[in-house]
Amino acid sequence: MSRTQRKKSKSGYYHIMLRGNELKNIFLDDNDRLRFLEILGKKKEGKEFYLHAFCLMDNHVHLLISEGTEDIAKVMKRVNVSYVQYFNKKYRRIGHLFQDRYNSEAVEDDKYVMALMRYILRNPVKAGLVRKAREYKWSSYGSYINEHDYFRSIVDLEPVLELFSNRKEAAQKHYIEYINQESNESFMDISEAEEVIDEKEAQDIFEDILSAKGLSLISLEPRHIDDDMIREFRMKTKLSIRKIAAIMNINKDRVNRVIRE
């Protein structure tokens, strides 16, 4: 079967998503995350592409990039190959690390660029890992507002920052306000239908969380479950809100509220 032709962006901007094969983690420690970002930085040194936003989750990556001197397909192939070689050598493994080559969608206007950037940077908030986008270490959020941000050197700030204002201070202020607004925008992401953890494994994880708090299923009541337990369970299982509520025996609206805080 031939591969579907990827849509060419007229603006040159793309939303790129890389995800682990079978949704397995592609980063096992912080050194893996650093190496991935180092590879991105190295591959764009000749202006082959421009990186405007990134967010590294455990089993997938979101990127907002624009074309430079090289076709995006070639860029992503070089990035993928370099990281897979590093990962397989480090962990003494063989075979595919990523599912497919990569997923992409064209970004055609300024409004879409801004909305996509917000979606990418709020990914950890949506997943319940942090309360605010600024709290997540492995994203480009801080690069836009902190001159000493560790990742600032690999992020191409100006094109997107100028969408907020032509004046730097005003742009940064509007950027912070905009990114921290909740929204219902929907972009390419990992579908709930792709959950791979089974119910028995999820139940075991839940029992481990309870045990660490001195609790057990036998005497458990909904009031015993605090927000941090919900966030931890979400982070470890990546399950949908509905399934989390069912396994933890709590209200679905509460799970949704905690994850989106």
Number of C-alpha atoms within 10 A of each C-alpha: 3 4 5 6 6 11 10 15 15 11 13 17 25 25 22 20 20 24 24 18 16 14 19 16 15 24 20 12 9 10 10 16 17 14 16 22 19 14 16 23 19 12 18 18 11 12 12 16 24 25 22 23 25 23 24 24 20 18 19 21 21 26 23 22 22 21 18 16 12 13 13 21 12 11 18 18 12 14 18 20 12 16 20 19 13 15 20 14 11 10 9 8 12 11 8 13 23 20 15 11 14 15 16 20 17 19 21 15 12 15 11 14 21 17 16 24 24 23 24 28 26 27 21 26 23 20 20 26 21 19 18 17 23 19 14 21 15 19 24 28 27 20 20 23 19 12 11 10 13 12 21 17 12 20 18 18 18 13 11 18 21 15 15 18 15 11 10 15 11 13 20 18 13 15 22 17 10 16 22 15 9 14 12 6 10 9 12 15 17 15 8 12 8 10 14 13 14 10 13 9 11 20 16 11 16 23 16 15 17 17 12 9 12 8 16 15 11 6 7 13 13 10 7 12 16 10 15 13 16 22 18 16 21 22 16 14 19 21 22 17 19 14 17 23 18 12 12 21 13 17 14 15 12 14 22 18 12 18 23 18 12
